[in-house]
Amino acid sequence: MKDLTEVRTLKEGRYVLVDDEPCVIKSLSHSKTGKHGSAKARIDAIGIFDRQKRSIVAPVTTKIYVPIVERKSGQVLSISNNVAQIMDLEDFSNFDMTIPDELKEKIKEGEEIVYITSMGKIKFDVRT
């Protein structure tokens, strides 16, 4: 899911959709209105799921998509190899997630975890 907003209303730390990938804004700069054009904004962002750096330059009046990013809680039901079976603590749905190498020691069966979901993608919150 996504919403539509003007570039001028965006702030650092918020989310924006770049190349159909949800990203967190790392820096935002505005240029002044010129003699023949409108003010422009440069947005530097990093993908939430793929960690790639992306940039956009657009007029501040341009409408841009903002993804809906949710942090949810879940319980680890089982772990098999690098895959954890998670039960959402709100709607009790079950799904599988691949455990990244840096979180293998932190994620244990029966423990509660926090995960991020946006636009049909899911990943562990690195603060877990």
N, C-alpha and C positions, 0 to 999 in steps of 0.2 A: 504494500500500500504506500501511497505517496501523496503529498500535498503540493500545491503550487504557491510560490511566494516570490516577491521581488528581490533582486540581488541586493538592493540597498538595505534590506532588513536582516541580512545574514550577519552572524558574529562568529568569532573564533571559538572552536570547541563544539559548535553545532554541526549538524549533518547536512549534506548536499548530495545530489545524484549527479555523477560525472560518468559519461560513457556507460550508462545503465548499471553502475556500480555504486552502492552506498559508501560515502566517504565522510571522514571527519575533517573539518576545516582547520588547518594549521596556521595559515596567515591570510590576511585580507587587506588589500590596499586600494584606495580610491584615487583617481586622478581628477584634476579640476576640469570643469566644463571649458571646452575650447571655443574658438571663434566660430567654427562650422560644425560642431558636434556636441554630443552630450557627454556627461561624465562617464568614465569607464571604471570598472572594478576588476582587479586581478585576484583570483582565488586560488590558493595552493592548498591541496587536500591530499589525504592518504586514505586508500581503500581500507574499509573495516575488515574485510575478509581476505583480500589478497596482498595487503600492505604496500601496494604500488602507489607512487606519487603521481598525482594528476594536477593539471592547471587549467583554469578557464579565464578568459578575458572577455567581458561582456559589458554593455551599457548598464548602468545601475537601475534603469527602469525595466529591464528584461525580466520576464517571469521565468523562474527556474524551479525544477522539482526538488522537493525535500523529502527524503524517505522517512518512514515511521520506523524508528529503531526502538526495540523493547528489550529490557533486561528482565529475565525471568529466573525463577528458582526451580531446581529439579533435584531429584534424588538418584544417585547411581545405583541401579539395581544389580548389574553384573558387569564384569570386565572380561573380555576375551581377546587376547593379543593386544592390538592397539585400538579396539573398538569398545566403547562403553554404552550400555543400554541405559537410557535416562527416562525417568518418569516425571513429567511436568507436575509440580505441586499445586497448580491451579485447576487444570482440567483433567489431570490424571492420564493424559495420553502418553504413550511410549514411543521412543524413537532411538535410533543409533547415531552416535557421534564418534568420529575418529579422534583419538587423544593425541595432541601434539607432543613432540619429544620433550619440550621444556616443562610440561605439566604431568608427565608420567608418575613422578614420585608423589605429587600432591593429591591426585585423584584416587580415592579408595572406595571400595564397595560399601554401600549403606550410608555414605556421607552426602550432605547437601552441597550442591554446586550452583553457581550462577552462570547463565549463558545468555548470549545476545542473539536476537532474531530480527531479520529485516529482509523483505522482498523474497521470502521463501528460503533464505539461507540461514544456517545456524552455526555458531561457534562458541567455544568456551570463553568466558570472560577471563582475561589474563590476570585479574585480581583474585581468581579462585584459589 
